[in-house]
Amino acid sequence: MNGADLERLVREPEPYAAPARLQARIALHGFGPADAEDFHRWLWRVAVRPDALRSTARVLEVGVGSARMWRAVANLVPSGWSLTLTDRSPGMVAEAGGVLDDLGRAADVGIADATALPYPDGAFDLAFANHMLYHVPEPARAVAELRRVLRPGGRLVAATNGDGHLAQVVALLHELATAWPDLRVDTPERLSFRLENGAEVLRGAFTDVDRFEHPGELRVDDVDALARYLASMTYASDAATAAAVVAWIRERAERAVADGPLVVRQRSGAFVAH
């Protein structure tokens, strides 16, 4: 990705209005070991367990994003499942709809607010809220809505991260924020819904909550991928600032991998609530 592309990325006004920022963040996670199990396939193996659900389950996802999960587990989804996939961002809804079309999978894909879902009580057997509850201003309110639209005994799968996730990259973001104190720089830490506090939030609406952890490690040796990730967490409103910030990001990313891969710790996991 050249400087002009990075500048366009840092000038995207919202994190998920269009897929570019999310795609840059996802791409960094491709630097795990070659034999590492895909996170979403791990999620299905340990948390979803389709064999324990009805073959004709009604399934909801809030915060579908780019529908990465559905692409990763396409061959695991029972053919009788009815899918309803939602996001607050029209750009993400369009992206997800395209993915489901490519997969040849029928789904109702549309815009919805996780704190005010437009569905009746008990409408679904299974719901997903993956890596999105920490984006909701009031996670407990979204959890209550998800409990409402699930049938009695229905299951919620909610993936998130834990303290220390991507700590080595977060350190670079802190350097960026220090160098540019007036710049908005997001850091994926101390999330409002994380592995350390998610069970407590979920127990406000669900009786039983189980936690599953998926630790891992990335070895990032690609300057462009690291620069894209840093840019995806950065917001500059004018061209001059964007150009200067991108130059800083490129130089810092080059230094970070100059002596070998940047080893990055992952702390991800999921809750199952019912």
N, C-alpha and C positions, 0 to 999 in steps of 0.2 A: 504494500500500500504506500503510495507516494505522499509527499507532504500535503498536496492539495486534497487528497482523499481524507487524510487525517484531520485537516482543517474543517472539512465538511462534517466530519463525525463530531468534533467537539462543538460545532455550532448547531447541532440538532437540539432543539429547545427542550424536549422532554425525553425521558429515558426509554419509553416504550411507545411513542407515537408512531414510529416506523421500526422495522426490524434491525437496522444497522447496529445500534448499540447492543442489543441482546445477542446478535450473531457474534460480535466481537468478544463478548463475555463468555459465550458458550465455547468459542474456538480455543480459548486458553486451556480448557479442560481436556482437549485432545492430546495433551502432552503427558498423559499417564503411561504406565508400562504397556507394552504391546499386548500382553496377555491379561490386562485388567478387564474385569467384567464391566460392561456399560452400566452406568448408574441406574438408568430406567429399567433395564432388564434385571438388575439386582433388586430394584424396588418391587417388581412384579413377583420375583421369586420369594422374597421374604415377607412382603407386606400385603400385596394384592391377593395372591393365591386364588386365581380364577376358579380352581376346582371347588372352592368353598362357596362360590356364588352361583346364583341361578344362571343357566345357559342363556336365558332371555333377559338378563339384568338391564335395568334402566340406569345409565351411567352419566354423571355430570362432571365436568371439569370447569373450575373457575380459574381465571388467569392462565388460559391455555397457551398464551404467547405464540411461539412459532410452531406449536404442535410437535415439538421434538420427541416427546414421549411416544406419541402415536406412531411416528416413523420408526422409532427404535424397537417397539414391541408389536409391530404390525402383524407378525405371524403368531402372536400369542393371544390376540383378542378374539374371544369367541364370536362366531359369525352371527349369533342371535342377539348380541348386545345392541341396545339402542343408545347412541351417543349424542349428548348435548354438550357442546363445547363453547365456553364463553370467555370474554375478556372485555375490559373497559375500553381498550384501544381499538378504534376502527382499523388501524394499520395492522395490528396483530390478528384481528378477526379475518381480514383479507388474506394474510399470510397463512393462517391455519386452514382456512377454507381451501386454499390452493394445495396444501399438503394432503389434505384428506381426498381431494379430487385425484391427485397423483397416485394415491394409494388405492383408488377405486373403492373407497369406503364411504358409505352414506353416513351423514351426521348433520345435526341441526347446529349450525355455527352462527353465533350472534353476539351482540353487545349486551353486557349485563354488569351490574354493580354487585359485588359479592356481599355487600351489606344490605342489599334490598333486592333479592332475587325474584324474578317475575314468574315463579312457579308455585303450585299449590303445596300444601303440607303433604309429606310422605310421597312425593313424586318420584323419588329415586331410590335405588338399592345401594348404590356405591357413588361416592363423590371424591374427587381429587382437588387438592389445593396445594400444588407443588411450588415451593420457592416463591410464594406470592403473599402469604399472610403478613409478612413483615413489611410489605408495601402498603397495607391497609392502615389508615389512621387509627382505627379501633379494631384490632384483631379479634377481640372477644365478641364484637357485634357480628363479624363475618362468621365466626364459629357458630354462634347461635342461629344464624340464618341457614347454615349448612345442616345443622341438626334438625331444623324445622322441615327442610325439604327432603330429608331422608326418612324412609319408612322406619317403624320400630325395628330395631335390630340391624338397620342399615349401617354401613361402614364408611368412615372418612379416612382417607390416606392423605397426610399432609407432610410433604418433604420440606426440610429447611437445613440451615447450616448451624454450626456451633462456634463457640468462642475460639479464636485462633485460626479460623478458616482462612487460608491464603495469606497467612501472616507476613510472609516475605514480600508479597506484592502490596499488601496494605502498607508496609513500611515505605515503599516507593511513593504511594499515594500521599502519605503524610509528608514526605519530602516535597512533593509537588505543592501541597497545600501551604507548607511553610514558605516556599519560594514565591507563591502567588496568593497572599493572604486574602485578597478580595475575590478570589475565584471560587466558584462552587465546585467542590471535589467530593464525590460520594465515596465512602469507605464501607466495605461490607463487614462491619463489626458491631457488636452490641446491638444486635437486631432486636426489634420488639417481640418477635416470635422466633425462638431459636431452640436448639437442643436442650439448653439448660433450663428454659422456662416454659417450653411449649406444652408440656403435660399439664401444668397448672392452668394454663389458658384453656385447654381443651376440656378439663374437668369441670369447667363452669357450665358446660352443656352436655357432656358425655359421661357415662358412668365408668366405662372401662377404657384405659389408654395404655398402649404398649409403645415402647420406644426401640428403634433399631438404628444402630450406628454403622456408617460406611466410611471408615478412615481411608486415606489414600495419600499419594504423593505425585506431584508433577515435576518433570524435569524439562524446563522451558529453555530451549536453545535457539529460538527464532526471534530475532529482533522485531520483525514486523508484527508478529502475534502479540508480543509483550507490549509494544507501542500501541497497538489497536486496543488492547484491554485498558491500558492507562487512559487513552483518549476517550474510551467509552464511559469512563467514570468522571469525566471532566466537562465543564460547560462554560463556553466563552461566547459572549453575545456579539462581539465585533471582530472584524477581520484582522486587525492589527494584533489584538490580544491572542486570537486563535493561532496566528502564525508564530508568535513568540513562544506560546505554550507548546505547540507541536515541536518546535526546534528543541526545547528543553526535554520533552518526552523522548524524542528520538535519541538524543545524546545520552540520556540516563538509561534507556533500554539497552543501548549498545554497551555501556559500561557494565550493566548488570550481568550480561552473558559473555563478556570478553574473555574470562578465564575458564569458561565451561558453563554447562547448563545451570540455570537458577533453580535450585531445589525448593519446591513450594509445598507446604503441608496442606492437606485437605481435611476438613472435618464436616462431613455431611451426614444426613440420615433422614429418618422419617418417623412419624407417629401414625399409629392406627387406632382410631377411636370408634367406639360403638356403644 
